[in-house]
């Protein structure tokens, strides 16, 4: 769930907002005087999830287009474990 806070109010309580975003599951949208979202505070974990989702979607698009680069399992095994 996204909480909405006007930027003018956020400045007064920024530390607490950052703490809530960092330790919670939700997002905090900071809005400009017209009520439009200007920025969003979210936890590092939520950002990582978004970045992972984007990377996966980009990979799927490359795979569909036939341009995805893959590495055979055996090649990875040899690189990681040597030629055992």
C-alpha positions as CSV (number, residue, x, y, z in Angstrom):
1,X,0.0,0.0,0.0
2,X,1.2,3.5,-0.8
3,X,1.0,6.2,1.8
4,X,0.9,9.8,0.4
5,X,2.6,12.7,2.1
6,X,2.9,16.3,0.7
7,X,6.5,17.3,0.3
8,X,6.0,20.4,2.5
9,X,5.0,18.1,5.4
10,X,7.6,15.5,4.6
11,X,10.4,17.9,5.3
12,X,9.3,18.3,8.9
13,X,9.3,14.5,9.5
14,X,11.7,13.2,6.9
15,X,13.7,11.0,9.3
16,X,10.6,9.1,10.5
17,X,9.3,8.7,6.9
18,X,12.6,7.3,5.7
19,X,12.7,4.9,8.7
20,X,9.1,3.7,8.0
21,X,10.0,3.2,4.3
22,X,13.2,1.4,5.1
23,X,11.6,-1.0,7.6
24,X,8.1,-1.5,6.1
25,X,6.6,-3.2,3.1
26,X,4.8,-0.2,1.7
27,X,5.8,2.9,-0.2
28,X,5.6,6.5,0.7
29,X,4.8,8.8,-2.2
30,X,5.8,12.5,-1.8
31,X,3.5,14.8,-3.6
32,X,4.1,18.3,-5.0
33,X,1.7,21.2,-4.3
34,X,-0.6,20.1,-7.1
35,X,-0.9,16.6,-5.6
36,X,1.2,14.8,-8.2
37,X,3.7,12.2,-7.0
38,X,7.2,13.8,-7.2
39,X,9.2,11.0,-5.5
40,X,8.7,7.7,-3.7
41,X,10.4,6.4,-0.6
42,X,10.7,2.6,-0.5
43,X,12.9,0.1,1.3
44,X,16.1,-1.2,-0.2
45,X,14.5,-4.7,-0.4
46,X,11.5,-3.3,-2.4
47,X,13.9,-1.5,-4.8
48,X,15.9,-4.7,-5.3
49,X,12.6,-6.6,-6.0
50,X,11.7,-4.0,-8.6
51,X,15.1,-4.1,-10.2
52,X,15.0,-7.9,-10.3
53,X,11.6,-7.8,-11.9
54,X,12.8,-5.4,-14.6
55,X,15.9,-7.4,-15.3
56,X,13.8,-10.6,-15.7
57,X,11.3,-8.8,-18.0
58,X,14.2,-7.6,-20.1
59,X,15.7,-11.0,-20.3
60,X,12.3,-12.5,-21.3
61,X,12.1,-9.9,-24.1
62,X,15.6,-10.7,-25.3
63,X,14.7,-14.4,-25.2
64,X,11.5,-13.9,-27.2
65,X,13.4,-11.8,-29.7
66,X,16.1,-14.5,-29.9
67,X,18.9,-12.2,-28.7
68,X,19.4,-13.5,-25.2
69,X,22.9,-14.7,-24.5
70,X,23.1,-18.0,-22.6
71,X,26.0,-20.0,-21.1
72,X,25.9,-23.8,-21.1
73,X,25.7,-25.4,-17.7
74,X,28.9,-27.3,-18.2
75,X,30.8,-24.1,-19.0
76,X,29.6,-22.6,-15.8
77,X,30.5,-25.7,-13.8
78,X,34.1,-25.7,-15.2
79,X,34.5,-22.0,-14.5
80,X,33.3,-22.4,-10.9
81,X,34.8,-25.7,-10.0
82,X,37.6,-26.2,-12.4
83,X,38.0,-29.3,-14.6
84,X,37.1,-31.9,-11.9
